Amino acid sequence: MTTYLAYGDPVSAAIPGLYQVITLVGLGVLARTRRFAMFRNTQMVAFLVLPALLQVSLGGFVASSAMILWAIFTPLAALALLGIRRSVPWLVAFFVELLVLAVLDSRLARSPSELPPSFEVTFLVLNIAGVMVSAYVMLGYFVEQRERAHRDLQAERERSERLLLNVLPEPIAERLKTEPGVIAEHYDAVSVLFADIVGFTERSAAMPAADVVNLLDDVFSAFDRIADSEGVEKIKTIGDAYMLVGGLPTPRPDHLAAVVRTALALRSEVARIAALPGQEWLAVRIGIDSGPVVAGVIGRRKFIYDLWGDTVNTASRMESHGVPGEIQVTGRVAAALGPEFAVRPRGAIEVKGKGPMRTYFLDRPPAAHQSR
């Protein structure tokens, strides 16, 4: 603006001055009304029109050092702020303006400004450099925002993945993401465990709600760590009962041994917690059976991976018909156990829905095995 005044061109000097006035007034209105759309549109119109007016007042493309280059920011800003569809009219307006200036250029060049040719070259270089740097900064900002959004999306995806894996086994979660429809499979040989805290329902009625939840969280979090260390799959908790399985969704030949080791560790963990002051009443019943099951995902909201079949029902009966502090197993489990585990007969008991059954209690491992 000062340069144009120095060379006796007040009209050209008034145009950048007008932009400053428009901007200051616009910022004042924005501060009072918080209407950013008005400020945004005013700025885009100014960036579109004022460079063209300045080019006209200076005498065309050459004399103005291609001042119209600054109008490029209007469609770019519209694209960034409004999106592709709403930015198209601004892009069309820029090209119409450019075409009009091209048609008028020969007439405008007849009365150019009095700026020296060296100034015209200098301003041309400055215009090109200024537009380039400004466009680079603008694009750099949006690239950084895109990368930040990508990082945030990736973090959110990982968080969602962790939440999904807290609900479903990893192989099932992967299938659920890629395969529509029902997921259901038959497994010929798995081992199912149920564990229940004895007398917890009656005890919890006299406990503060926070104490009930904290105790269950302590016990079941410890159970989760043990299950993870043995490579068995937690299926769900049902009130104060805990269900897990070995041998699915990835079959393994030692599923029974893994579940039995888990059962022994669960009993030991409950005994450790029961040794704490005020927890002497705590005891656990555990039941195990081994055999075929059907497994699958049910539901579309709050879905769950669950098991069905006689093996599941029998394992549940082994727990519910068990004895506090004991791990009760079926005859087929006792027969399949290796020499590293010991059982003692309980005898025949009447099992609901099954009739008389010979069951066994799992003893603690022999001392030699414990030392290992």
C-alpha positions as CSV (number, residue, x, y, z in Angstrom):
1,M,0.0,0.0,0.0
2,T,2.8,2.4,0.9
3,T,4.7,1.7,-2.3
4,Y,1.6,2.5,-4.4
5,L,1.1,5.8,-2.6
6,A,4.8,6.7,-3.0
7,Y,4.4,6.3,-6.8
8,G,1.3,8.4,-6.9
9,D,-1.4,5.7,-7.3
10,P,-3.9,6.2,-4.4
11,V,-6.5,4.0,-6.0
12,S,-4.2,1.0,-6.0
13,A,-3.1,1.8,-2.5
14,A,-6.7,2.0,-1.3
15,I,-7.4,-1.6,-2.3
16,P,-5.1,-3.4,0.2
17,G,-6.2,-0.7,2.7
18,L,-9.8,-1.8,2.1
19,Y,-8.9,-5.4,2.8
20,Q,-7.4,-4.4,6.2
21,V,-10.6,-2.5,7.1
22,I,-12.8,-5.5,6.0
23,T,-10.7,-7.8,8.1
24,L,-10.7,-5.6,11.2
25,V,-14.5,-5.0,11.0
26,G,-15.0,-8.7,10.3
27,L,-13.0,-9.7,13.4
28,G,-15.0,-7.3,15.5
29,V,-18.3,-8.7,14.3
30,L,-17.1,-12.2,14.8
31,A,-16.0,-11.5,18.4
32,R,-19.5,-10.1,19.1
33,T,-21.7,-12.5,17.2
34,R,-19.6,-15.7,17.0
35,R,-20.9,-16.1,13.5
36,F,-17.9,-17.6,11.8
37,A,-19.7,-18.3,8.6
38,M,-20.2,-14.6,8.0
39,F,-16.5,-13.9,8.6
40,R,-15.5,-16.8,6.4
41,N,-17.6,-15.8,3.5
42,T,-16.6,-12.1,3.7
43,Q,-12.9,-13.1,3.7
44,M,-13.3,-15.4,0.7
45,V,-15.2,-12.7,-1.3
46,A,-12.5,-10.2,-0.4
47,F,-9.7,-12.6,-1.5
48,L,-11.6,-13.2,-4.7
49,V,-12.5,-9.7,-5.7
50,L,-9.8,-7.4,-4.3
51,P,-6.7,-8.9,-6.1
52,A,-8.7,-8.6,-9.4
53,L,-9.5,-4.9,-8.7
54,L,-5.9,-4.3,-7.8
55,Q,-4.8,-5.9,-11.1
56,V,-7.3,-3.7,-13.0
57,S,-6.1,-0.6,-11.3
58,L,-2.4,-1.4,-12.0
59,G,-2.9,-2.1,-15.7
60,G,-3.2,-5.9,-16.3
61,F,-1.2,-9.0,-15.7
62,V,2.3,-7.6,-16.3
63,A,1.9,-4.3,-14.7
64,S,0.4,-5.8,-11.5
65,S,2.9,-8.6,-11.4
66,A,0.0,-11.1,-11.7
67,M,-1.7,-9.9,-8.6
68,I,-4.6,-12.3,-9.4
69,L,-2.5,-15.1,-8.1
70,W,-3.7,-14.3,-4.5
71,A,-7.3,-15.0,-5.6
72,I,-6.3,-18.7,-5.8
73,F,-6.8,-18.9,-2.1
74,T,-10.5,-18.5,-2.4
75,P,-11.3,-21.9,-4.0
76,L,-8.6,-23.5,-1.9
77,A,-10.0,-22.1,1.3
78,A,-13.5,-23.1,0.2
79,L,-12.4,-26.6,-0.5
80,A,-10.8,-26.9,3.0
81,L,-13.6,-25.3,4.9
82,L,-16.7,-26.2,2.9
83,G,-15.9,-29.5,1.2
84,I,-15.8,-30.5,-2.5
85,R,-19.4,-29.9,-3.4
86,R,-19.8,-26.4,-1.8
87,S,-16.4,-25.2,-3.0
88,V,-17.2,-25.8,-6.7
89,P,-19.0,-22.4,-7.2
90,W,-16.0,-20.6,-5.7
91,L,-13.7,-22.4,-8.2
92,V,-16.0,-21.5,-11.1
93,A,-16.1,-17.8,-9.9
94,F,-12.3,-17.7,-9.9
95,F,-12.0,-19.1,-13.4
96,V,-14.7,-16.7,-14.7
97,E,-12.8,-13.8,-13.0
98,L,-9.6,-15.0,-14.6
99,L,-11.2,-15.2,-18.0
100,V,-12.6,-11.7,-17.7
101,L,-9.2,-10.3,-16.8
102,A,-7.6,-12.1,-19.7
103,V,-10.1,-10.6,-22.1
104,L,-9.6,-7.1,-20.7
105,D,-5.8,-7.3,-20.3
106,S,-5.0,-5.7,-23.7
107,R,-7.1,-2.6,-22.8
108,L,-5.8,-2.4,-19.2
109,A,-2.2,-2.6,-20.5
110,R,-2.7,0.7,-22.4
111,S,-2.6,2.7,-19.1
112,P,-0.3,0.8,-16.7
113,S,0.9,2.0,-13.4
114,E,4.0,4.1,-13.1
115,L,5.9,1.4,-11.2
116,P,9.5,0.8,-12.5
117,P,10.0,-2.5,-14.4
118,S,12.3,-3.7,-11.6
119,F,9.5,-3.3,-9.2
120,E,7.2,-5.3,-11.4
121,V,9.7,-8.2,-11.5
122,T,10.3,-8.0,-7.8
123,F,6.6,-8.0,-7.0
124,L,6.0,-10.9,-9.4
125,V,8.7,-12.9,-7.5
126,L,7.2,-11.9,-4.2
127,N,3.6,-12.7,-5.3
128,I,4.7,-16.2,-6.6
129,A,6.7,-16.8,-3.4
130,G,4.0,-15.5,-1.1
131,V,1.3,-17.6,-2.7
132,M,3.5,-20.7,-2.7
133,V,4.5,-20.3,1.0
134,S,0.9,-19.5,2.0
135,A,-0.5,-22.5,0.1
136,Y,2.2,-24.7,1.5
137,V,1.4,-23.6,5.1
138,M,-2.3,-24.1,4.5
139,L,-1.8,-27.6,3.0
140,G,0.7,-28.5,5.7
141,Y,-1.8,-27.6,8.4
142,F,-4.5,-29.8,6.8
143,V,-2.0,-32.7,6.2
144,E,-1.1,-32.5,9.9
145,Q,-4.7,-32.5,10.9
146,R,-5.3,-35.5,8.6
147,E,-2.4,-37.4,10.2
148,R,-3.6,-36.5,13.7
149,A,-7.1,-37.7,12.8
150,H,-5.5,-40.9,11.4
151,R,-3.6,-41.4,14.7
152,D,-6.7,-40.7,16.7
153,L,-8.7,-43.2,14.5
154,Q,-5.9,-45.8,14.9
155,A,-5.9,-45.3,18.7
156,E,-9.7,-45.6,18.7
157,R,-9.6,-48.7,16.5
158,E,-7.0,-50.3,18.9
159,R,-9.2,-49.4,21.9
160,S,-12.2,-51.0,20.2
161,E,-10.1,-54.0,19.3
162,R,-9.2,-54.4,23.0
163,L,-12.8,-54.1,24.0
164,L,-13.8,-56.7,21.4
165,L,-11.1,-59.1,22.6
166,N,-12.5,-58.7,26.2
167,V,-15.8,-60.1,24.9
168,L,-14.7,-62.7,22.3
169,P,-11.7,-64.9,21.7
170,E,-9.3,-63.4,19.2
171,P,-9.9,-65.9,16.4
172,I,-13.7,-65.5,16.8
173,A,-13.3,-61.7,16.8
174,E,-11.4,-61.8,13.6
175,R,-14.0,-64.0,11.9
176,L,-16.8,-61.8,13.2
177,K,-15.2,-58.8,11.5
178,T,-14.9,-60.5,8.1
179,E,-17.7,-63.1,8.0
180,P,-21.3,-62.1,8.1
181,G,-23.9,-64.4,9.5
182,V,-23.9,-66.9,12.4
183,I,-20.6,-68.3,13.8
184,A,-21.1,-71.8,15.1
185,E,-18.7,-74.8,15.4
186,H,-18.7,-78.2,16.8
187,Y,-15.7,-79.4,18.9
188,D,-15.2,-83.1,19.6
189,A,-13.0,-82.7,22.7
190,V,-12.8,-79.8,25.1
191,S,-12.7,-79.4,28.9
192,V,-15.2,-77.1,30.6
193,L,-14.8,-75.6,34.1
194,F,-17.3,-73.9,36.4
195,A,-16.3,-72.2,39.6
196,D,-18.7,-70.7,42.1
197,I,-18.0,-68.7,45.3
198,V,-19.8,-70.6,48.1
199,G,-22.5,-68.7,49.9
200,F,-21.8,-65.4,48.2
201,T,-25.4,-64.5,47.5
202,E,-26.3,-64.7,51.2
203,R,-23.1,-62.9,52.2
204,S,-23.5,-60.1,49.6
205,A,-26.9,-59.2,51.0
206,A,-25.3,-57.9,54.1
207,M,-22.3,-56.2,52.4
208,P,-22.1,-52.7,50.9
209,A,-22.5,-52.6,47.2
210,A,-18.9,-51.3,46.7
211,D,-17.5,-54.2,48.8
212,V,-19.4,-56.8,46.8
213,V,-18.1,-55.5,43.4
214,N,-14.6,-55.0,44.7
215,L,-14.4,-58.5,46.1
216,L,-15.7,-60.1,42.9
217,D,-13.3,-57.9,40.9
218,D,-10.4,-59.1,43.0
219,V,-11.3,-62.7,42.7
220,F,-12.3,-62.8,39.0
221,S,-9.3,-60.6,37.9
222,A,-7.0,-63.1,39.6
223,F,-9.0,-65.9,37.8
224,D,-8.5,-64.0,34.5
225,R,-4.7,-63.9,35.0
226,I,-4.5,-67.6,35.8
227,A,-6.6,-68.5,32.7
228,D,-4.4,-66.3,30.5
229,S,-1.3,-67.9,31.9
230,E,-2.6,-71.4,31.2
231,G,-3.9,-70.5,27.7
232,V,-7.5,-71.4,28.4
233,E,-10.5,-69.3,27.4
234,K,-12.7,-67.5,29.8
235,I,-16.3,-67.7,28.5
236,K,-18.2,-65.5,31.0
237,T,-19.1,-64.8,34.6
238,I,-22.6,-65.4,35.8
239,G,-23.2,-63.6,39.0
240,D,-20.6,-65.1,41.3
241,A,-19.8,-68.0,39.0
242,Y,-17.0,-68.2,36.5
243,M,-16.9,-70.3,33.4
244,L,-13.9,-71.2,31.2
245,V,-12.9,-73.8,28.6
246,G,-9.8,-75.4,27.3
247,G,-9.4,-76.7,23.7
248,L,-11.3,-74.0,21.8
249,P,-11.5,-71.9,19.7
250,T,-8.0,-73.3,18.9
251,P,-8.0,-77.0,19.6
252,R,-5.1,-78.3,21.7
253,P,-4.4,-81.9,22.8
254,D,-3.6,-81.0,26.4
255,H,-6.8,-79.1,27.1
256,L,-7.8,-81.2,30.1
257,A,-4.4,-80.9,31.8
258,A,-4.5,-77.1,31.2
259,V,-8.0,-76.8,32.7
260,V,-7.0,-79.0,35.7
261,R,-3.9,-76.9,36.4
262,T,-6.1,-73.9,36.1
263,A,-8.6,-75.4,38.6
264,L,-5.8,-76.0,41.1
265,A,-4.5,-72.5,40.7
266,L,-8.0,-71.0,41.2
267,R,-8.5,-73.0,44.4
268,S,-5.1,-71.8,45.7
269,E,-5.9,-68.2,44.8
270,V,-9.2,-68.3,46.7
271,A,-7.4,-69.8,49.7
272,R,-4.9,-67.0,49.6
273,I,-7.7,-64.3,49.6
274,A,-9.5,-66.2,52.3
275,A,-6.4,-65.9,54.5
276,L,-6.8,-62.1,54.5
277,P,-8.6,-60.5,57.5
278,G,-12.4,-60.5,57.1
279,Q,-12.4,-62.9,54.2
280,E,-12.2,-66.2,56.2
281,W,-15.7,-67.2,54.9
282,L,-14.5,-67.3,51.3
283,A,-14.5,-70.7,49.6
284,V,-14.9,-72.0,46.1
285,R,-16.6,-75.0,44.4
286,I,-15.2,-76.1,41.1
287,G,-16.6,-78.7,38.6
288,I,-15.0,-80.0,35.5
289,D,-16.2,-82.2,32.6
290,S,-14.6,-83.1,29.3
291,G,-16.2,-83.9,26.0
292,P,-17.9,-82.5,22.8
293,V,-19.6,-79.0,22.7
294,V,-21.1,-76.6,20.3
295,A,-19.7,-73.1,20.4
296,G,-20.8,-69.9,18.7
297,V,-21.7,-66.2,18.9
298,I,-25.3,-65.3,19.8
299,G,-26.9,-61.9,19.6
300,R,-26.4,-58.7,17.6
301,R,-26.2,-56.3,20.5
302,K,-24.2,-57.2,23.6
303,F,-23.3,-60.4,21.9
304,I,-21.6,-63.3,23.6
305,Y,-19.5,-66.3,22.7
306,D,-21.0,-69.3,24.5
307,L,-21.0,-73.1,24.7
308,W,-23.8,-75.6,24.6
309,G,-24.1,-79.4,25.1
310,D,-24.2,-82.1,27.6
311,T,-20.5,-81.5,28.6
312,V,-21.4,-77.9,29.6
313,N,-24.4,-79.0,31.6
314,T,-22.5,-81.8,33.3
315,A,-19.6,-79.5,34.2
316,S,-22.1,-77.1,35.7
317,R,-23.7,-80.0,37.7
318,M,-20.2,-81.0,39.0
319,E,-19.9,-77.5,40.4
320,S,-23.4,-77.1,41.8
321,H,-23.3,-80.6,43.4
322,G,-19.8,-80.2,44.7
323,V,-18.3,-79.5,48.1
324,P,-16.7,-76.2,49.2
325,G,-13.0,-76.2,48.7
326,E,-13.1,-79.2,46.4
327,I,-12.7,-79.7,42.6
328,Q,-15.3,-82.3,41.5
329,V,-14.8,-84.1,38.2
330,T,-16.6,-86.7,36.2
331,G,-15.5,-90.3,35.7
332,R,-14.3,-89.6,32.1
333,V,-12.2,-86.7,33.4
334,A,-10.7,-88.9,36.1
335,A,-9.9,-91.6,33.6
336,A,-8.3,-89.3,31.2
337,L,-6.0,-87.5,33.7
338,G,-2.3,-88.2,33.5
339,P,0.0,-89.4,36.3
340,E,0.8,-85.9,37.4
341,F,-2.7,-85.5,38.8
342,A,-4.3,-87.5,41.6
343,V,-8.0,-88.1,42.3
344,R,-10.0,-89.8,45.0
345,P,-13.4,-91.3,44.6
346,R,-16.4,-89.5,46.0
347,G,-18.7,-92.3,45.2
348,A,-22.0,-92.2,43.4
349,I,-24.2,-89.1,43.9
350,E,-27.6,-88.2,42.5
351,V,-27.1,-85.5,39.9
352,K,-30.0,-83.4,38.8
353,G,-31.0,-84.3,35.2
354,K,-28.4,-87.0,35.1
355,G,-29.3,-89.5,37.8
356,P,-26.7,-91.4,39.8
357,M,-23.1,-90.6,38.8
358,R,-19.7,-91.7,40.1
359,T,-17.7,-88.6,40.7
360,Y,-14.2,-87.8,41.9
361,F,-12.4,-85.1,43.8
362,L,-9.2,-83.7,42.4
363,D,-6.4,-83.9,45.0
364,R,-3.6,-81.5,45.3
365,P,-0.6,-82.4,43.2
366,P,1.9,-84.8,44.7
367,A,4.8,-83.0,46.5
368,A,7.3,-83.9,43.7
369,H,5.0,-82.3,41.1
370,Q,4.5,-79.2,43.3
371,S,8.3,-78.8,43.6
372,R,8.6,-78.6,39.9
